[in-house]
């Protein structure tokens, strides 16, 4: 689950806003204007632009170029040449920094089995069905060469078959993970630095030793203490809110938090850091530690906590902003909130460039940005009929909620209507409970007789669960489609231009806002423009399932087999296909009903006994049929299905059934030359087809033209006898 920042500000947010509101102009500003903030936005935009270039998305590229031209024109008009120079320099650097980030992360391609050595970390999640676990394997060597972490699926008979810290060696096939799938960024791989994935049985693993790192040992000690004194149920919740590891949280509790809109409490974020920093600051003040020692202790604490939480982007963002706040106070300078935000963003993107595409990273930053630029407008309205303190709390909550709404819609597809109200009830209580549990956990680890104090914390988490379960049962949520990027850009640009942070006259603000909204309206209107349709063949993989989408020149599309609902939706979005009325079932004996309903399937064509659905059409082996502009036949030999043959627009595609196929069955096919042949995992069958056919396989194969392993999800645009290839990832 991605980080989700809450409606409450971090400690630096609150103190920064108060300092600016009180107009402490007697202090010299640490930065003259806001070059760091503009540089951060420029770097983030450049990385996103490179991703659009990588995807070949012309519409987004043109949008970014226009934004830059408008900014260039404004800087010339306002004579802000220094700002223009900084932004353009950072933007040019960022265009290449995206590809540098991809190159640093990506691993090698291994076509054969390899010998793997690695250490089992404490990052483990067990399957709900038992018998397997997902493990992050660290300190990895592949065939004797140092490599990145491995996302390991470990199958076992008993959980005692392996231990955290085990140094293991085994032989297996290794796959490169896909950083991008159908244009979506797989941030979990990037955060955990796992460029590889593989699977092995515990019985095939050789344990060569055991070595637990200091941070793993510390987390295990805290986890054992929490479970011992709070019980495994509440202990897993406490462990999640301290370190962000939700793998042990029961589904019932997770669903309750999610339904009530407070799931972010289970993910360590700036909110958690602000509570701990507030406690540390209060403690240091009481024992009269000030000045440089106060700063050094806070710095050491933030560094330690960030390392224990695996340097999560939201933790780094809050920590860096906190350090800027402490340093300005130490130097007697004025704290600039946006420059502080920009400084934190720049540091993170310089070390982890692709974080600019991570929804958790974006939510963390835009939540704070929403508090800075949206909340003041809401506060002015609410203060007309509410007390100042109440209006301020509601304004911060609403500002942050509006800011993260586009990302919530993208991640969850829905918004809890009472979410901000539940947060107003729960978060203040959590602000006391969380530091209390952290302190008690540390004390009880060394002084077990104080375990009764953690029992009180367990009651607190139980109370939050009761509240979450109560509000979650109201089902007051609405499904929200992901917002168009142009709408999101307009929203934030509009609020920023109207805010006090954009220092310009009212006339200039009006001109800038009008220009931005006009351009955004034009680009949003372009999304409704229909472009000419071109015939295409798309080959994609959803886990071990092959998914094929065919489109003819009339704009009709059919799908062969389904992926899971989210994957299929993303695939159709990448292809800009609204719905598909006809589907063929070839590889799987069952279908995904939710997927079929989601994509608007009216007819399901299959060559077996079916499942009894009204929309199913059952056909015989070797019996030709037509649907729209497509001709098809399920090819078979001796009563056994071999594969599906589909023809459209003078193009013929053959899709092999994904099971062991005899030479006799392949020889019985009426032709050996197809335009496209999709073999899936049966790459050994490639030699049976003509060299004139374009052969696609799952794994990289010397006799195949393209493979998913090497090329990813792929689309072929067909123009007569010619085709052009485009990677969808």
N, C-alpha and C positions, 0 to 999 in steps of 0.2 A: 504494500500500500504506500502510496506516495505520501510525503509530508503534507499536512494541511494546517496552515497557520490559523490561529483563532482570531476572534473579533476583538481581543484585548491587545493593547499595545505592549511592547517590550518596555523594560525600564528606561532604556535610552530614548524610546519614543515619547514616553510621558514627560521625561525631564527635558528633552529637547524642545517639545512643544511649549512647555511652561516657560522655558528660558526665552524663547522667541516671543511668546505672548506678553511677557513682562517688559519687552523692549529693552533688553540689556545692551544698549548701543554704546555704553561707556567702555566696553571691552572691544579691543581690536579683533576683527574676525580672523580666524585661523587661515581661511582662504578668501581671496578677493573675488567674488562671483562663485560660480559652481562648475569649474572645469572638470572635476572628478566625476560629477554626476552625468554631465553631458558625454564625457569619454566612456563611461560605463554603458550608457544607452547606445552610443555609437558602436561599441564593441559587440554588444548583444545583437544589435540589428545586423551587423556585418556577418556574424556567425550564422544567424538565421537566413540571411541572403545567400550565403554559400550553400546552405542546405537546400534552398529553393533552386539554386543553380544545379546542384547535385541531382535533384528530382526532375529538373527540366520544367519547372512550373513557371511559365512565362508571365502569368498574371501577377503572381506575387513579386517576381523580379521587377516588373514594370512599376508596381506599387512602391517598392523600396526606392527605386531610382527617382520616382517623382517626389517622394518625401525628401530625399537628399537635395533635389533641385530646389524645392520650396525652401528648405533650410538654408541652402546656399544663397538664394535670392534674398531671404530675410537678413542674413548676416551682412551681405553687401549693403542692403538698404539701411541697416542699423549701424553700419561701420564696426561690427564686432569681428574684426579680422583675426584676433587671437583665438577666439572661440572656434571660428571656422577652421583655422589651421589645426587645432587640437582634434576636432571632430573628424576631419577628413583624414588626418594622419592615422588616427586610431582605426577608422573604418577600413582603410587600405590594409593595415596590419591584420585586422580581424578577418578579412576575406580569406587570407591564407591560414590563419590560426585554426579555423574549422578543420581544414584538411590535415593540419599538423596533429590535431587532437585525434582524428580518426586513425592516422598512420601510427601514432604512438600506441593506441589501444589494440589495433588489429593484430592477430596472431598469424602463424603460418597455416598453410593447408596441408594436412596429412592424409594421403590417399590410402595408406595401409595401417594395420594395427601398429601401435607404438608401445614402448615401455614407459610407464609413468611412475614417478616418485613424488610424494607429497605428504603434507601433514593435515590431518582432520582438525579444522577449527571449531570454535563453539557456535558458529553460524549454521545451525541445523534446523530444518523444519521437517516434521514427520508427516507422512501421508495419512489422510483421514481413513483410508482403507487398510492401513497397516502393511507391514512387509517391505517398506521402502522409506527412504529419507533423502531430502535434498541437502547436500553438504557442500560448503565452500572449502575446497582443497587449496591450501596455501603452501608456500615454499616449494613450488612445483618445478620438477625437471622432466622434460620429455626427451627420451632417447639421449639422456645425459646432458642436455642443454637447458639452461634456466628459462622458464616460461612464466606467463601470467597465471593468475588463479584459475581453477577449473570448477565449473558448476557440475558437481558430481551427483548422479543418481545412484544411491547405494541400496541394493536389494539385500535383505537379510531375513533370517529365521527368527532371531531374537535381537532385541536392542543391546544385549550384552556382547554381541559379535564384534562391536567396535567401541572405542572410547575416544573422547575428546583429547586431542594431542597425539593420537596414534600416527606414527610415521609409517606410511604404507607404500607398497610397490605392487603393481599389477600391469597386465597387458590388455589393452582395449583400443577400440577405434575412437578417435577424437574428432569432434566437429568444431569448426569456428562458429561462434555465436553471431547472430545478426544484430548489429547495432541498430539497424532500422528495418522495420517490417511494414511494408505497405506505406512507407512514409512516416510511420510512428516510431518515436525514439524509445528504445528499450533501456530505460534509465537504470533498471535494477542491475543489469550486467555492468554498466559503466560505473555505477557507484561502488560495486563490489570488486571492480577490476577483474572481471572474469571473461577473457576473450575465448575460452574454450568450454565445451560441455561434453560429457561422456557418461557412460553407464557401466556398472560392474556389479557382480554378485560378491557378497562378503566372503563366501567360501573360496573365491579366486584371488583374494587379497592376501599378501604376505606382510605381516606387521614386523617392522624392523626396530621399533623403539617407541618411546613416548616422550613428547616435549610440549609443555604448556607454557605459553607466554605469560608475562606478568599481568597484562590486561585481561586475558582469558581467565587466569586464576582469580583475579579480583572479582570479575563478574560472576564466576561460579560460586565464590564464597558468599557474595551478596544474595544470589539466587537461592542458595541453600538456606541462608538465614531467613529470607522472606517466606519460603515454603514451610519452614519449620514452625514459625511463630504465627503466620497468617493463614496457613493452609494453602494447598496448591492452587485453588480457585482464585482467591484474592491475591496470593503471592505472584501468580502469573501476570495479573493486572499491574501490580506494583512494579514488577520487573520491567514491564513494557513501558510504563510512564517514566522510569528512570533511564533506561538504555535504549528504548525504541524497538525492542525485539518482541513482536506480537505473536510469535509462533506458538507460544504456550497458552494464549488466551482462548477460552472456550468460545465456540461459535455463538452460543446463546448471548454471552456478554458482548462479543464483538458486534452482533446484529443490533443489540439494544443501543449501544453507543452510536452506531452508524445511523439507525433510524431516528435518533433524537438529535442528530447533527453535532455530536461532540466526539466523533471518532478521532479528532486531532489530539485529544488528551492522551491517546495511546501511542502517539508518535512524538518523539522528542523534537521540540521546535524552539523558536525564540521565546515563546511563552514560558517554557520550563526554565530556560536560562535566566530570564528576567526575575523569576521568583527566587532562584538560587543566588543570583547576584545581589538582590535586595537583602536576602538573609545575611550574606557574607558582608555586604557593606554596613549593615546595622551592627553586626558583631564586631567588625574592625573599629567602628566608631565608638562602641562601648568600651573597648579595651584601649582606645586612644592611639590607634595606629593610623597615621595620616601621611600625606606626601608621597614620596617615592616608594616607601615600603608598602603603602596601601596599593599603589599601582602594580608593583611587582607581585604581590600576593594575589591580586585579582587576575593578573596575566597568567600566573602559574596555575591558578584554579581553572580558568577558561581553557587553557591548553590541555590540562589533564582531563577535564570532562569531555572535551571534543575528541580526544584520542580514545576514551572509553566508549564513545558513541560513534566511532569509526569515521569521524570528521564529516558528519552529515552537513549538507549545504546550509540548511536552516540554522544549525548550531554555529557554523562558521560565520554566517551573516550576523547573527545576534552577538556573537563574541567579538567580532571585529568592530562592530558599531559601538559596543560597550567599551572597548579599549580606546576608541577615538574619543568617546565622552570623557573617560577618566584622564586621558592625556591632555585634553583641552582644559579640564579643571586644574590639572597639575601645573600647566603652563600659564594659567590665568587668561585663556583665550575664550572667544565666543564659540559655542558649539553650533555647527551648521548641519542640520539634519540630512539634507539631500546630498551634500558632499560626503557625509559619513556613510550614507547608503551607497553612494557611488564608489567610495573607497573599498567597502566590503565586497561589492560586486566585482570590481576590477581584480582584486586579489584572487578571488575564487575562480574567475574566468581565465586568468593567466595560468593557473595551475591545472584547472579542469575545464577546458574550453567548451566541451559539449554540455556542460551544466546549463548553458543558455537555452537548451532545448528540453530540459528536465522540468516537468510540471511542478514538482515539489519545490525546486529552486525558484521558479517563476511565482508560485503562490506565496512563498515566503517574502520575496521582495515586493510584490505588488500589494500584499496585505499591508505592509508598512507604508508603501506609497499611497495607498488608499486612505490610511489614517492621516497622512500629511496633507493631501490635496482634496479629498472628498469630505472628510469629517468636518472641517471648519464650515463648509456651506450648510451641512445638515445641522450643525450646532446652532447657527444663526436662526434657522427656522424653528427648531425645537425650543429655543430659549424664549420665544414669544409666548409660550403657554406652559412651559415646564421650568422647575427650579434649575439653576445653573449646573449643579453637580449631576442631577439626573439627566439633563440634556447632554452634558459632556459624555456620560457613560453610553447613552443611546447613540450619540453621534459617532463615537469611536467604533461601536459595534456595527452600525449601519455602514460606515465608510469602509471598514475592512471586509464586510460581507459583500458589498457591491464590487469591491476590487477583485475578490477571488471568485466571484460568480462565474465568469467565463471558464475558469479552470475546473471548478466543481462540475459544471455542465459537461466538460470534456471527459473528466475522470469517472463520474458517477452517473451521468445522464439524468440526474434529478436534484431537486433542492428541497430541503426540509423547511416548511414555512415557519415553524416555531423554533427553528434552530438558533436564531440570534437571541430569542427570549430565554431558551433553555440555557444558553451560554451565560446570560446575565445572572441566572440563578446559580449555576454550577461552578463557573470559573472562580468567583471570589472564594468559595469554599475550598475549591481545589488549590487555590493559591496559598492556603494555610496547610492543607493536608499534604501536598507534595513535598515542601521543605521539611515538614515534620517527619514524614516517612523516610526521606533521605538521611536525615540526622539519626533517627532511631535505628535504621538499618546499619549504619556505620558503627554506632555504639554497641548494638547487639551482636555484631560480628566478633567483637573483642570482649564484650561483657554479656554473655548469654543470659545471665539472670535478669537482664532488663527486657526480656522478651515480651512481657506483658504490654510494653509500650507499643510494640508493633501490632498487637491485637486490636488496639484502639484504631490504628491506621486501617486495619482490615475492615472494621465496622464502617469507617468513613467511605471506603471504596464500595462497600455493599450498599450504603445509602445512595451514592451516585448511581449505582446500577438500578436501584429501585426507581429513582427519578427518571433515568433514561428509559427504563422499560415502560413507565407510565406514559411519558410523552411520545415514545415510539409507537405505542399502540393506537395513537390518534390517527396515524396514517396521513397526516396533513403534509403531504409532499406533492410536488408537481414534477412531471417529466419535462426536461429542458433539452432541446437540441443544442449541440455545440455551436457557440457563437461564431459568426464569420469573423475572420481576423481583421477585416476592415472596420467592422463595428467596434471591436475591442480597441483597435488603435485610435479610432475617433473618440471613444469614451475617455481614454486616459489623456490623449492630447488636448481634448476640450477642457477637461478639469484642470490640467496643468497650466494651460494658457490663461485660464480664468483665475488661477490661484495667485497668492502673494509671491510665490517663488519665481514666477515669470515677471521680471521687473521691467515693465514697459507702460507707456501711457494707455489710457482707455481706448484711444483711437487705434493704436497699434494692436492692442489685444483684440479689438473687434475685427480688424482686417485679417489678422492671423486666424482667428476662430472661423470666420466666414470661408476663408480659403481652404482650411483643413476639412470642414464639413462638406463643402462643395466637391472637393476631390474624392472624399470618401463616398459620397453619394454616387458619383460617376462610377467608381470601381465596384460598389455594391450592385449597381445596375447591370454592370457587365457580367455578373454571375448568372443572370437570367438569360443571357444571349446564347442561343443554340448554335453550335458550330457543326459543320458537316461531319457525318459519321463515316468512319473507315472500318473496313473488315479487319478483324483481329482474332488472334488465338492467344489465350492467357493461360499459363501454367503456374500454379501456386501450390504451396505446401502448408498445411495446418497440422503441426506435430507430424504424425505419420500418415496423414490423409492427403491424397492428391485432390486438388480442386481445379477444374478446367472451366473457363468461361469463353464462349464463342460468340462473336458478334458479326452479323452480315452487313452489307452495304445499305440495307433498308433500315438499319438501326435496331433490328431484332436481336435479342440475346438469349442464349440458353446456358445452363450451368450443368456440369457433370460432377455429381457428388457434392456434398456440403462440408463446409468447415463448421466450427462452432460459431455461435451467433455474432460475437464481437469481431472475429476474424473475417467472416463473410461480409459484414457491414463495412469494415475497413477496406476490404478488397473492392467492393462495388463503389465505394466513395473514391478510391484511387482511380477507378476506371470511369468515374462520373456516370454510372448507371443507376437509375432511380429504382427500378424493380425488374424482376425476371419472372415471366409467367410460366415457363416450362423448365423442368429439371429432370435429369436422367440419374438413376441410381445404378452404379456399376460396382464400386469397390466394397460398399458396406451393405450388409443384409438389412440394416435398419437405417432410418433417416432421422435427422434432427428436426423435430416438429417446430420448435421455436424459430429455428433458422428459416424453415420453409415459409412460415407465416410472416416473418419479418421482411423477407424479400418479395412477398406477394405472389408466391407460386400457386398457380391454379391447376396445373397438370403435372403429375409425377409419372414418368415412364420408366418401367423396369422389366427385367426378364427373369422373373421368378414367381413364387407364389404370392408375393406382396404382403402387406400388413393389414389389409382390410379397410384402407382409407377410401373415402368416396372419390377423391381426386386422383387416385391411382389408375393408370392405364397399363395393363399387362400385355406384353407382346411375346411372340415365339422367337426361338433362335432362327437366324438367317431369314427372317421375315422383314422385307423392306417397309418403311413407313415414312411419313412426312409430318412436320409440324412447322407451320409458317413457311419461311424460306429455307428450312433445313430438311435434308433427307438423311435417314439414319437406318442402321441395321445392327443388331446385336449378333456378332459373328461367334460361331461355335463349332465344335467338332466332336462327333460321337456323343451328342447330348450335353456337352460341357461348354460353358461360356468361355470364350477366348478374350473378347474385348468388344468395344463399341466403335463403330465406324460412322462418322458424320460428314456430310458434304454440304457446302454452301458456296456460292459465288465462285465456282470453278476451283474450289479448294477442298481437299479431302483430308480429314484428320482421323487417325486411328489411336485409340486409347486402350492399352493392354490391361486386362484384369490382373490385379496385383496378387497373383499366386503362382506357384510353379507351373510353367507352361511347357508342354512337350514340343519337340521339333515337328512332330506330326501335325499338331494344331496350327503352328505357324506356317508350315508348308501348305496347309489347306486354305489359307487366306487367298481370296481371288486375285489379289495383286500384291507385289512386294514393294511397289513404289507408291508411297503416300506423300503428300506435301509435308505433313507433320506426323510424327510418331511419338507418343508419350508412353514411356515404359515404366515410370516410377522407380521402384527399387529393383525391377527385373532388368538391370543393365546388361546382363549376359546375353539377352536376346537381340542386342543391337545389330549383330552381324547378319541377322536374317533379313534385314531391310536394305533397300538400295541406298547407295551413297548419295543419290539425289534427294532422299528424304532428310528432313531436319529432325534429328533424334534427340529427345529430351529425357533426362534421367534425374533421379533424386541425388545420387552420389556421383562424384566426379568419375568419369569413365573415359578411357582413351578412345573407345569406339563410338562415343556419343558426341554430338555437336555442342550441347549445352547441358549444364546440370544445375539443380537448385543449390547444391552445396557450394558451387563456385560462383554462379550468377545470381542466386536469390530468386524471388518471385519475378517472373519475366513475362513481357507482353511482346507479341509480334504483330506489327501493323502491316497489313497485306495490301499491295497495290498491283493487281494483275499477277504476273509471275515473280514480282519482286516483294521483298518484305524488309522492314526496318525493325531492329530490336531495341527494346527499352526496358531497363531494370525498374521494377516498381518499388524496390526497397531503397 
